[in-house]
Amino acid sequence: MSDENYDDIDEQDDQDEEKFESWDAFWEEIRRKEEAERGGPKTEIIRGIEVVVPRDLPIRFDRRLDQLKASSSDEDLKALLADLFGADVLDAWIDAGMTPMELRVVLMWGVAQGKGRAMSFRQAYELVKEGSEGKAESSTRKNGSAGSTGGRSKRTSARATSSNGTSSRT
């Protein structure tokens, strides 16, 4: 690369530094440009509530999602949904009669959208349904195999089962 090309890059950097006073100002400009290119934020109506379709999930979301897998706290769920769709959406959906299955489908759909994967509500439903059926089958298989394996147990010697080498006679 010639010195002239480096001068162009340095000049561009100087222009960026003049235009943006901070990272936040720079990123906000990028976000506004991308939104304008898309024609503004896309919205959907879910259970009568208009929500902005997630397009870029914060890292915090992935952490909360991992934590939620081991939690059944309403507060954890509300925080997760707030990152996806905005504050207080869970209460509004509950008031509108949303079922647990619907919530799982909306979460599946929202996470896909936020990670840049195009997914319809129907595709999210099918994935959730398949996952639920897979868990039920797995649980049935594990529980259905209970019973004898057919082998006899070996007798344990009195010495192995007694303490201090004495045997009990009951």
C-alpha positions as CSV (number, residue, x, y, z in Angstrom):
1,M,0.0,0.0,0.0
2,S,1.4,3.4,-0.9
3,D,1.9,6.3,1.5
4,E,-0.9,8.1,-0.4
5,N,-3.4,5.3,0.5
6,Y,-2.4,5.6,4.2
7,D,-2.9,9.4,4.0
8,D,-6.4,8.7,2.7
9,I,-7.1,6.4,5.7
10,D,-5.7,8.9,8.2
11,E,-7.8,11.6,6.6
12,Q,-10.9,9.4,6.9
13,D,-10.1,8.7,10.6
14,D,-9.7,12.4,11.2
15,Q,-13.1,13.0,9.7
16,D,-14.7,10.3,11.8
17,E,-13.2,11.7,15.0
18,E,-14.5,15.2,14.1
19,K,-18.0,13.9,13.3
20,F,-18.4,11.6,16.4
21,E,-17.4,12.7,19.9
22,S,-17.8,9.2,21.3
23,W,-18.5,5.5,20.6
24,D,-22.1,6.0,21.6
25,A,-22.6,8.8,19.2
26,F,-20.9,6.8,16.4
27,W,-23.0,3.7,17.1
28,E,-26.3,5.7,17.3
29,E,-25.5,7.1,13.9
30,I,-25.0,3.6,12.5
31,R,-28.2,2.4,14.1
32,R,-30.2,5.3,12.7
33,K,-28.8,4.8,9.2
34,E,-29.6,1.1,9.2
35,E,-33.1,1.7,10.5
36,A,-33.7,4.3,7.8
37,E,-32.5,1.9,5.1
38,R,-35.1,-0.7,6.4
39,G,-37.8,2.0,6.5
40,G,-37.9,2.2,10.3
41,P,-38.4,-0.5,12.9
42,K,-40.6,-3.4,11.9
43,T,-43.5,-4.2,14.3
44,E,-45.9,-7.1,14.9
45,I,-49.1,-7.4,16.8
46,I,-48.9,-10.2,19.4
47,R,-52.0,-10.8,21.5
48,G,-53.2,-7.3,20.8
49,I,-49.9,-5.7,21.8
50,E,-47.7,-4.0,19.2
51,V,-44.1,-4.9,19.7
52,V,-40.9,-3.9,17.8
53,V,-39.4,-7.0,16.1
54,P,-36.0,-7.7,17.7
55,R,-33.2,-7.2,15.2
56,D,-30.0,-7.2,17.3
57,L,-29.9,-8.8,20.7
58,P,-27.6,-7.5,23.4
59,I,-25.0,-9.8,24.9
60,R,-27.0,-9.5,28.2
61,F,-29.8,-11.4,26.5
62,D,-27.8,-14.5,25.9
63,R,-26.6,-14.5,29.5
64,R,-30.2,-14.1,30.8
65,L,-31.4,-16.9,28.5
66,D,-28.8,-19.3,29.9
67,Q,-29.8,-18.3,33.5
68,L,-33.5,-18.7,32.6
69,K,-33.0,-22.3,31.6
70,A,-32.4,-23.1,35.3
71,S,-35.0,-20.6,36.7
72,S,-38.8,-20.4,36.8
73,S,-38.8,-16.9,38.2
74,D,-41.4,-14.5,36.7
75,E,-38.9,-11.7,37.2
76,D,-36.2,-13.5,35.1
77,L,-38.8,-14.1,32.4
78,K,-39.9,-10.4,32.5
79,A,-36.3,-9.3,32.1
80,L,-35.7,-11.6,29.2
81,L,-38.9,-10.4,27.5
82,A,-38.0,-6.8,28.2
83,D,-34.8,-7.3,26.2
84,L,-36.7,-8.8,23.3
85,F,-39.9,-6.8,23.2
86,G,-39.8,-4.0,25.8
87,A,-40.9,-3.6,29.4
88,D,-44.2,-4.8,30.8
89,V,-45.1,-6.9,27.7
90,L,-45.4,-10.1,29.7
91,D,-48.1,-8.7,32.0
92,A,-50.0,-7.3,29.0
93,W,-49.8,-10.7,27.3
94,I,-50.9,-12.5,30.4
95,D,-53.9,-10.1,30.8
96,A,-54.7,-10.8,27.1
97,G,-54.9,-14.6,27.9
98,M,-51.6,-15.8,26.4
99,T,-50.9,-19.5,27.1
100,P,-47.5,-21.1,28.1
101,M,-47.3,-22.7,24.6
102,E,-47.9,-19.3,22.9
103,L,-45.2,-17.7,25.1
104,R,-42.7,-20.4,24.1
105,V,-43.5,-19.9,20.4
106,V,-43.2,-16.1,20.7
107,L,-39.8,-16.5,22.5
108,M,-38.5,-18.9,19.8
109,W,-39.7,-16.5,17.1
110,G,-38.3,-13.4,18.9
111,V,-34.9,-15.0,19.5
112,A,-34.6,-16.1,15.9
113,Q,-35.5,-12.6,14.7
114,G,-33.0,-11.0,17.1
115,K,-30.2,-13.2,15.8
116,G,-30.9,-12.3,12.2
117,R,-32.7,-15.5,11.2
118,A,-35.9,-15.1,9.3
119,M,-38.6,-17.3,10.9
120,S,-42.3,-17.3,10.6
121,F,-44.6,-17.8,13.6
122,R,-45.6,-21.1,12.1
123,Q,-42.0,-22.3,11.9
124,A,-41.4,-21.2,15.5
125,Y,-44.6,-23.1,16.5
126,E,-43.4,-26.3,14.7
127,L,-40.0,-26.1,16.4
128,V,-41.5,-25.6,19.8
129,K,-44.0,-28.5,19.2
130,E,-41.2,-30.8,18.0
131,G,-39.1,-29.9,21.0
132,S,-42.0,-30.6,23.4
133,E,-42.8,-33.9,21.8
134,G,-39.1,-34.9,21.8
135,K,-38.9,-34.2,25.5
136,A,-42.1,-36.3,26.2
137,E,-40.8,-39.2,24.2
138,S,-37.4,-39.1,25.9
139,S,-39.1,-39.1,29.3
140,T,-41.3,-42.0,28.4
141,R,-38.4,-44.1,27.1
142,K,-36.4,-43.4,30.3
143,N,-39.3,-44.3,32.6
144,G,-40.6,-47.2,30.4
145,S,-37.4,-49.3,30.8
146,A,-37.8,-49.7,34.5
147,G,-37.8,-53.3,35.8
148,S,-35.5,-56.2,36.3
149,T,-32.5,-56.7,34.2
150,G,-32.7,-60.5,34.8
151,G,-29.4,-60.9,36.6
152,R,-29.2,-62.1,40.2
153,S,-27.3,-60.2,42.8
154,K,-24.2,-61.7,44.3
155,R,-24.4,-62.4,48.0
156,T,-22.4,-60.0,50.1
157,S,-20.2,-61.5,52.8
158,A,-21.0,-60.9,56.4
159,R,-17.6,-59.4,56.9
160,A,-18.2,-56.8,54.1
161,T,-21.5,-55.7,55.6
162,S,-20.6,-55.6,59.3
163,S,-18.7,-53.0,61.1
164,N,-15.5,-53.7,63.0
165,G,-15.4,-57.2,61.7
166,T,-18.4,-58.5,63.8
167,S,-21.5,-59.9,62.3
168,S,-25.0,-59.3,63.6
169,R,-27.4,-62.1,64.3
170,T,-30.9,-60.9,64.0
